Each structure stands twice: as C-alpha cells, then as structure tokens.
Amino acid sequence: MSKELEDRFHSYAKSVRDYCTKIKWDVINKEYIKQVIRSSGSISANYTEASDDLGKSDEKMKIKISRREAKETIKWLDLTLTYEDKSLEKLKLQLIDEGEQIRKILSAIIIKLGG
C-alpha cells in the first residue's frame, strides 16, 4: 500500500475531527459527530491494515471496508448541521469532496486488485 495514500487518509481523519470540534455540539449533531469520527478514522485504519501482507483476499476486503467507511463519512458529514455558518458549510463541502476523491481512489484500487 502507498505511504502517500496512508498519510492522506490519516490527514483526512484529522481534518474531519477538527471540523467536528468547530460545529455546534447539540442533540442532533452529537450523534452525527460520533459516527463521522468513527467512519473517517476507519478509512485510514483499514487501509493501513490492508498492507499487513495477510494475503490478497484480506487486502481486498480491507480496501472494500475503507471504501464503505468513506461512503459513510460522506453521508454523516452531509447530515451535520452548520446552522448556515458559511465558513463551516464551505469546510463541510470541502471534506465531502475529499471523501468522494478518497472513495474513487479506493474503488480504483479494488478494480486493480480484481474487483
């Protein structure tokens, strides 16, 4: 697995975490924040585990899990409320876009590994 991608996915998880510290912690966002923190961290964690050389099928499964977590992260981010704060909304959209890019990268890796 690529060290560059590993670093990118780790950085993404940290960016999502930092976004979550900026949004309002209310009864609605509280649940979304918990979910998005877990799923964004799981992208990086599963990608890292894919490089543990446990065989091609395990590698592919971990990459698929990473992709699934990227999809979930996008969904949870979209559900967070920014209460019309333009700077937070812009940050949220940037994180969603990066999540989409990560999902596409992981999809390409899965195709390369044979589906």
CORZI-V656860 format. One record per residue. N is the residue number from 0. SS is DSSP state (helix for helix, strand for strand, loop for the rest). PHI is phi in degrees with one decimal (999 if undefined). D_LAST is the distance of its C-alpha to the last C-alpha in Angstrom with 2 decimals. Layout:
n->N ss->SS phi->PHI d_last->D_LAST
n->N ss->SS phi->PHI d_last->D_LAST
This chain:
n->0 ss->loop phi->999 d_last->16.67
n->1 ss->loop phi->-80.9 d_last->18.82
n->2 ss->helix phi->-64.0 d_last->22.25
n->3 ss->helix phi->-62.3 d_last->22.59
n->4 ss->helix phi->-68.7 d_last->19.62
n->5 ss->helix phi->-56.7 d_last->20.88
n->6 ss->helix phi->-65.8 d_last->24.26
n->7 ss->helix phi->-63.5 d_last->23.09
n->8 ss->helix phi->-67.6 d_last->21.40
n->9 ss->helix phi->-65.4 d_last->24.54
n->10 ss->helix phi->-62.6 d_last->26.77
n->11 ss->helix phi->-62.2 d_last->25.05
n->12 ss->helix phi->-59.0 d_last->25.77
n->13 ss->helix phi->-67.4 d_last->29.32
n->14 ss->helix phi->-65.5 d_last->29.72
n->15 ss->helix phi->-63.5 d_last->28.68
n->16 ss->helix phi->-57.4 d_last->31.13
n->17 ss->helix phi->-64.5 d_last->33.83
n->18 ss->helix phi->-59.3 d_last->33.36
n->19 ss->helix phi->-64.4 d_last->33.80
n->20 ss->helix phi->-75.2 d_last->37.08
n->21 ss->helix phi->-95.2 d_last->38.37
n->22 ss->loop phi->-84.6 d_last->37.81
n->23 ss->loop phi->-64.4 d_last->40.32
n->24 ss->loop phi->-93.9 d_last->39.89
n->25 ss->loop phi->-118.7 d_last->40.99
n->26 ss->helix phi->-60.9 d_last->40.26
n->27 ss->helix phi->-79.3 d_last->37.42
n->28 ss->helix phi->-64.5 d_last->35.71
n->29 ss->helix phi->-51.8 d_last->36.18
n->30 ss->helix phi->-69.1 d_last->33.41
n->31 ss->helix phi->-65.2 d_last->31.00
n->32 ss->helix phi->-61.7 d_last->31.80
n->33 ss->helix phi->-57.4 d_last->31.03
n->34 ss->helix phi->-67.9 d_last->27.61
n->35 ss->helix phi->-69.5 d_last->26.66
n->36 ss->helix phi->-64.4 d_last->27.91
n->37 ss->helix phi->-63.6 d_last->25.80
n->38 ss->helix phi->-68.2 d_last->22.52
n->39 ss->helix phi->-67.1 d_last->23.02
n->40 ss->helix phi->-68.5 d_last->23.93
n->41 ss->helix phi->-70.2 d_last->20.98
n->42 ss->helix phi->-57.7 d_last->18.57
n->43 ss->helix phi->-66.0 d_last->20.38
n->44 ss->helix phi->-62.5 d_last->20.99
n->45 ss->helix phi->-70.9 d_last->17.45
n->46 ss->helix phi->-63.2 d_last->16.36
n->47 ss->helix phi->-62.6 d_last->19.40
n->48 ss->helix phi->-64.2 d_last->18.67
n->49 ss->helix phi->-62.2 d_last->15.25
n->50 ss->loop phi->-89.7 d_last->17.51
n->51 ss->loop phi->-76.1 d_last->19.64
n->52 ss->loop phi->57.4 d_last->18.35
n->53 ss->loop phi->-101.4 d_last->17.84
n->54 ss->loop phi->113.1 d_last->15.11
n->55 ss->helix phi->-63.6 d_last->11.48
n->56 ss->helix phi->-67.2 d_last->10.51
n->57 ss->helix phi->-67.5 d_last->12.94
n->58 ss->helix phi->-59.2 d_last->11.87
n->59 ss->helix phi->-63.1 d_last->8.31
n->60 ss->helix phi->-62.9 d_last->10.30
n->61 ss->helix phi->-64.8 d_last->12.88
n->62 ss->helix phi->-66.6 d_last->10.84
n->63 ss->helix phi->-63.8 d_last->9.65
n->64 ss->helix phi->-64.2 d_last->13.36
n->65 ss->helix phi->-58.6 d_last->14.48
n->66 ss->helix phi->-63.9 d_last->12.78
n->67 ss->helix phi->-60.4 d_last->14.42
n->68 ss->helix phi->-66.6 d_last->17.60
n->69 ss->helix phi->-64.0 d_last->17.58
n->70 ss->helix phi->-61.2 d_last->17.58
n->71 ss->helix phi->-64.0 d_last->20.35
n->72 ss->helix phi->-59.1 d_last->22.26
n->73 ss->helix phi->-59.0 d_last->22.40
n->74 ss->helix phi->-62.4 d_last->23.71
n->75 ss->helix phi->-65.5 d_last->26.27
n->76 ss->helix phi->-59.9 d_last->27.45
n->77 ss->helix phi->-59.6 d_last->28.04
n->78 ss->helix phi->-79.8 d_last->30.14
n->79 ss->loop phi->-64.5 d_last->32.37
n->80 ss->loop phi->-98.2 d_last->35.81
n->81 ss->loop phi->-106.8 d_last->37.42
n->82 ss->loop phi->51.5 d_last->40.58
n->83 ss->loop phi->62.5 d_last->40.70
n->84 ss->loop phi->-76.4 d_last->40.96
n->85 ss->helix phi->-60.5 d_last->39.87
n->86 ss->helix phi->-69.5 d_last->38.88
n->87 ss->helix phi->-69.8 d_last->36.74
n->88 ss->helix phi->-64.0 d_last->35.14
n->89 ss->helix phi->-63.1 d_last->34.35
n->90 ss->helix phi->-62.7 d_last->32.85
n->91 ss->helix phi->-59.1 d_last->30.77
n->92 ss->helix phi->-64.8 d_last->29.39
n->93 ss->helix phi->-65.0 d_last->28.63
n->94 ss->helix phi->-67.9 d_last->26.71
n->95 ss->helix phi->-63.5 d_last->24.75
n->96 ss->helix phi->-62.1 d_last->23.97
n->97 ss->helix phi->-63.2 d_last->22.87
n->98 ss->helix phi->-61.0 d_last->20.67
n->99 ss->helix phi->-64.4 d_last->19.01
n->100 ss->helix phi->-63.1 d_last->18.62
n->101 ss->helix phi->-63.0 d_last->17.09
n->102 ss->helix phi->-58.9 d_last->14.59
n->103 ss->helix phi->-66.2 d_last->13.66
n->104 ss->helix phi->-60.7 d_last->13.53
n->105 ss->helix phi->-65.2 d_last->11.22
n->106 ss->helix phi->-61.4 d_last->8.81
n->107 ss->helix phi->-64.5 d_last->9.21
n->108 ss->helix phi->-64.2 d_last->8.75
n->109 ss->helix phi->-62.1 d_last->5.37
n->110 ss->helix phi->-61.3 d_last->4.54
n->111 ss->helix phi->-61.9 d_last->7.08
n->112 ss->loop phi->-81.0 d_last->6.07
n->113 ss->loop phi->102.9 d_last->3.76
n->114 ss->loop phi->95.2 d_last->0.00
